[in-house]
Each structure stands twice: as structure tokens, then as C-alpha cells.
Amino acid sequence: MPLLRSLLRSLLLIAALAASAAHATTVRIHYDAGAANIAVRADKGPMSWSQGAPATKQSNATWTYTWPDALGDISFKPALADDKVSIGGVYHARVGATVDIYPFFGAPFGKVTIVDKFASPQLHNSRSLRIFLPASYQENSAKRYPVLYMHDGQNLFDARTAAYGVEWGIDETVNRLVATGVMEEVIVVGIDNTPDRIPEYTPCCDAKYGGGKLDAYGAFVVDTVKPYIDRTYRTLPGKENTAIMGSSLGAVASFRIAHQYPDLFSQAGAMSGSFWWNGKALVTKPAPRAALKLYLDAGTVDDGLADTIQMRDALVKQGYQLNRDLLFYTAEGASHNEKSWAARVEKPLAWFFPWGSTKQ
């Protein structure tokens, strides 16, 4: 009997330890720290925002730290060698959860790389891709990223290539929003336009401008560009981490492509959309509601605001709900140009990719 009681106590202790471990709040930090250590700073437990506790090294690039359930939900940040705190916002862990994070500690400046003469078999032409890689891309090789596809790529990053000498400043805006913990890191793929911009960005057919190559352009994006990006870079290729956005006719293209391929895109942005196209056909005959998160805006100065409001109302009638899966913004004093889009592009970026929203 004593042996049986001892065995029973041992089994109960093992069960209690297993239950405790199963319900512990744990963070797994994926980062190759080299010879340095990783510490965790938090708002609870044996640490503070100025003093961290050492994490346990599990492998060359994985560290863990566990809090007891009694502390409840945890807000925390990792630190490299306990003196260099991670860039970006605060991380959060619900009580009992296991959270994986992929921090970085270097300068918060992503870089743009250009792929020239990228061929389109669908359109029988070629163009450049301008690819913004986030600040952590080279520093933390364990991390993968959401992707935002944008049109008029030559206008996004460099005033020297922009059509009117004014860039959107997408790289600077993303760098700032990431550094201040407003948005997640993302890869941005700028797809240059061509002399066929109007037909490539539009469905058939406007009485004045014609158009009608949008289906082929959409196939180029989803069948050629996206597969290239996913096999070349560390992306999160699922629809939940893929968005598309543009302005003017590029806004029309974004909405149309997202609704045609809702299995590939979960979000679409239309800035100053040219919803006048073809007698407002997109407004009067909107696409059926899809599992999409949509952003819609216009300025108040010669920017088609009335048409955009009609588009908003048509989307609501299709079942989209304002401030849930449809965000609408009126830009006071803004007009139809790159300067205006640059001034407010942080709104869709932060709505599509808020800090803490990405799961690896």
C-alpha cells in the first residue's frame, strides 16, 4: 500500500505539472541572437519595461519565456542582450496562450529592389516590379511577411520615376508606421504601368476611352506576378495576408481583381477611384459581396467624391458593413494626385495590417 500511495502521488504530481505547463502563458521568440542573449521586458512578473528577465534558448534561433497563469494577460517586448529593445509596438499574450513573435532590433528602414523587364505572357509586354522589403528582412531570416500589391509602381517610391515628379513615399510611410508600432511589416510589390495603362486597368468598355484589358491584367497579377513573389521572397502567401490597392483607375483594377479572386486576396483599397468609368457600371452593377475587407476614399476637390459615395452606398447594399469590412474616408482639401494619396495612404495601410495582426 505505501508503494501504491507513493506511485499515486507521483502520478498526480506529473499530471499537475503537465496541466500547469499546458495552461502557462508562453512566448516563443524567433531570432538568431548569435552570441548574445534575449531578455523579455513586460508589465508584470519579475520584470519591468526597463529591466528584463532572461529567456531560455531552445535552439540557435528560438527562445522561450513563460509566465504563471495567475498574472493574467501579458504585454511585453523582447530585448537583445537586455539593452536593445525590439523595434515596433508592444506584443500581447492572452493568459494561457503560446505566442510566436519574430522581432528585429536594427534600423527601421526597408529597402526597394527593382526587377526590370518582367514579362507578361497575358499582355505580351513587360515592365518593372519595384519590391519593398521590410526592415527586418535581412536581419531575421525566420520571418515571413504579408504582401500588398500596388499598381502604378513607378509612382510609389521614387520621385525621379513618378509620372508628375511626386512619389507616394510608400517606403517612408511603412517604415514610420512600423517603427511606431502602428502597422505590421509587409512586402509591397509595385507593378509598373505601361503605355497601355488605361486599357489594362479597366473593364470593357467606356464610350470615350475604350479599355477592356483588365481581365488579362488581373491574370498577369495572379498567375505571373504573385507566384514569382511567393517563390522568390519569404511571403505569407495565403489570402488572409494578401492585399491589393491602387488609385484612380488603379482603384478600379484593385476592386475588380479582388472580387474576381477572393480566394487569393482578403483586402482591397481604392483611393480616389475612377468610378465614373463606363457610365458608372461598377456602381450601378456592383460585384456580389465577397469575403473581403475594402477601403474606399476620395478628396473634396475635383476627386469624384460624389461617385465614391455612391460606390460606398452600393457596397453597403451588397452587405458590406461600414467600419467592419468597409472603411470609407473623405479627405478634406485633397485632390486627384500623388501628393494627396501620399498624405493619407497610412490610413489603408494601418487598417489592412495593424500591429499584432499577422500570424506566421
N, C-alpha and C positions, 0 to 999 in steps of 0.2 A: 504493500500500500504506500509506504513512504516514496518508493521509486516511482509509482504511478502518479502520486501528487506532484513530485518534482518534475516529471515529464509534462504533466498538465500545465504547471506554472510556466515552464519553458515555452510550451506551445502558445499559451495566452500572451506571453511577453512578445514572442515573434509576431503574432497577429496584431498586437497593439502597435508595434514598431512599423509593421507594414501599412497599417491603416493611417498612422501618422505621416509616413512618407507619401502615401497616395494623396493625402489632403494638404500637404505642405505647399506653400507659395514659393515657387522656384523660378529664377531667371537663368536662362542659358545665353551666354554672351559669346557670339561667334566672331572672333577676331584673333588674328595671329599677332601676338604681342612680342614675339621674339624672346629676348632675354628678360623683358620687363614683366611686371605683374599687372593684373587687373584688379581693381577695387570697386566696391559698389557704395555709392552715396545715396542716402534715402532720407525720408521724412520720419522714419520710425526705427525702432530697434536700437542696436548698439552703434549707430552711426548718425551722421547729420549731413547737411548739404556741404559742409566744409571739411568733414572727416569721414573717410570711407572705411569699410571693412574688407579684408582680402577675400576675393573669390577663389574657388578651388579649380585648379587646372585639370581638365579632363583629357585634353589632347593638345596638340600644337595650336589649335585654333578654336578651342571651345573651353569656356569657363562657366562655372555654376555658382550660384549663391541661393540659399534657402532661408526663408523666414518662417517662424511658427504661425499657425493659423490665427492665434489669439490677437495678432497685430492687425488683422483685417486687410483691407485693400492697401496696396503699397504704391507710392510714387518714388521713382529712383532714376539715377543716371550712373553709368559706368565711368571709371577714371583710369587712365593709363599711368601706371607707376604712382597712382594716387595723387598726381599733381596736374594732369592734363585731362580735363573733363570732356566728355564726348560733345561733338557739335550737334546742334539741333535742339529739339524740345525734350521735355521730361517724358520718360516712359512710365507706363502704368501696368500694374498686375492686380487682377481681382483675387481675392482670398481663395486659396486652394488651386489657383491656376499655375500652369507652367508656360512661361513666356519666352519666346526666342527673339533676340534682338541682334542687329548687325550694325554696330556703331562705327563711326570714324572720328579721328582726332586731329586731322590735318587741316590745312586751309580750306575754307568752304567755297572753292572755285572750281566749277566744272569746266570742261573744255569741249570745243566743237571740232569735229573731224569731218572732212569732205570726201565723198565718194563721187568721182567725176564719171561722166559718160555711162550712167547706169541705164541699161537698155530696158525698154518696154516692148515686149513682143505683142502686147494687146494693142498698142497705139503706133507701133512701128517708128518709134523715135527714142531719144534718150535725153537724160537730164542729170543734174547733180542731186545727191542726197546730202543734206547737212545734218549731222548727227551730234547732238549734245549729250555727252557722257557725264554723269553726276560727279560731284567732288570725290566721293568715296570709291569710284570705280576702280582705280588703280591701287588704292590703299587696302581695301577689304575685298579680297577675291572670293570670299564666301557668299557675298551678297548678290542678289538678283533684283531686277527693277521693273516697275510698271513702265508702260510705253505710251507716249502721246504722239500721234501722227498729226502733222500740220501741213497745210498747203501753202503755196507762195513762199517756199523755203528761203529764197534769196532775200526776202524782206525781214527775216526773223532775227538774225544775229549780227549783221554787218551792214553799216550804213553805206559802205562802198559798193555793195551789190544790190542794195534796196532800190526799188523802182523809182522812188522820188527822193532818194538820199536820206531817208529816215527809217531806222530799223525799229522793230518791236522791242528789242532788248530782252528777249526771252531768257537768254542765259543769265543776265544780271538779275532779272526778276526771280528766277528759280533759285539762284544762289542765295539771294536775300531771304526769300521765304523759308528755305531750308535752314539757313543759319539761325533764324529767329524762331524756329520750331512751329511755323505755320503750316508747312506742307511737307510731304514725303519727298525723298529724292526720286526723280524719274529720268528716263531716257526720252529725249524729244527728237523726233525724226522730222526734219523739214524737207518736204518734197518740192523741188523747184517747179515753177510753172514753165510753160513753153510758149512759142508764138500761137499755139492752139489753145490758149488758156480758156477763152470763153466757151468753145465747144466742149473741152474736156471737163469743165466744171458744171455743165448744165445738161438737164434732160431735154429731149426734143419737145417742141421747137418754138422758140419765140418768133413772133411775126417780123421783128426788126433785126434780131441778131442771130437767128437760126439756132445753133447749138446741137446737142444730141449725142455727144461722145461720153457722157458721164458714166454709162454702164461699163464701157471699156476702161475708163479711168479707174472706176471702182474695182474692176477685176485686176487692174495693174497693182493697185494698193494691196489688195488682199491675197492675190495669188503670186505676186512677184516681190513687192517691197517687204511685206510683213514676214514671209518665210525667210528672206535674206537677213533681216534684222534679228529674227529669233535664232537662226543658226550661227550668226556671227557674234552676237553680243549676249551678255548674261541677262536675259529678259525673264519676266514672269509672263508667259505667252497667253494665259487664259483670258477670257473675255472680261472677267472681273477686274483685270489690271490693264485693260487696253482702252484707250480713248482716241477720239478724232476731233479736230477743231480747225476752223478757218473763219475768214471774214469775207464779207461781200458775197461774190459768187462762190468763194471757198466755204462760206457758211452753208449755202445751198447744197454743195457737194457733201459736206460733213453730215448734215441731217439725212440726206438721201442714202449715203453709203451705210450709215449706222442702222437705218431702218431696213436696208436690204440684207445686212449681215449682222443681225442681233446676236448670232452665236459667236461672233468674233469681237464685237465691241459692246461695252456696257455704258459708255458715256459719249456724248457728242456736244460740241459747242458751236454756236452760231453767233458771231459778233457782227453786228450791222448787216444782217442777212439781206440779200437782194431778193426779197420775197415778191417783188413786182414781176419777176420773170414769168413769161408766157401767161399774161393776164391773171397773175396770182394763182396759178394752178396748184401750187403747193399749199396755199391757204384754203382754197375752195374745195380741194380734194386731198386732204392730208392723209398721210400713210396711217394704217392702223396702229394702235398703241402697241409698243414693244417693251420688253424689259430693259429700258434704257433710262439713264439719268441725263437730262437735257439742260443746257444753259443757253439763254437767249437774251440779247440786249440790243440797244440802239441808242444813238445820241439824239439830242434835241435840235441839232442844227443840220437840216438837209440830209438826214440819215435814214429816211424811210421808217421813222418811228411808228407812224400810223399802221403801216403794213405789218410791222413786227408785233404790234399789239394785237392785230387781227390773227397773226400766226399763233401768238400765245393763247388767245381765246379758242382757236381751233384745236390746239393741243389739249387744252383743258376739257373740251367737249369729247375728245378721244379718250379721256380717262386719266391724263396726267394731272398730278396734284401739285399746286404751287408750293414751293419750299420743301417739297418731299422728293419728287423726281423731276421737277421742273423749276428752275431758278430763272427769274426774269429781272432785268436791271435796266433802268433808264439812266443814261449818262448825261447829266445836265451840262450844257455848253459844248458837248463833244460833237464832232462831225465825222465824215466818212474818210478817214485817213489813218496812216500808221501811227502818227503821234497820239491820236485818241485811243487807238487799240492798245498801244503800249502802256498808256496811263491806267488802264483798267483790266489788263489781262490777268493780274493777280487774282481777280475775283473767280473766274472759272478754274484757274489752277488750284486755288485753295479749296474750292468746293469739290472738285474731282478727286484731289489727292490730299486730304487733310492729314496732318501729322498723326501717326499711330494707326492709320487705316490699312496699311499693307501687311499681308501675311505671306511669309516666304513659303 
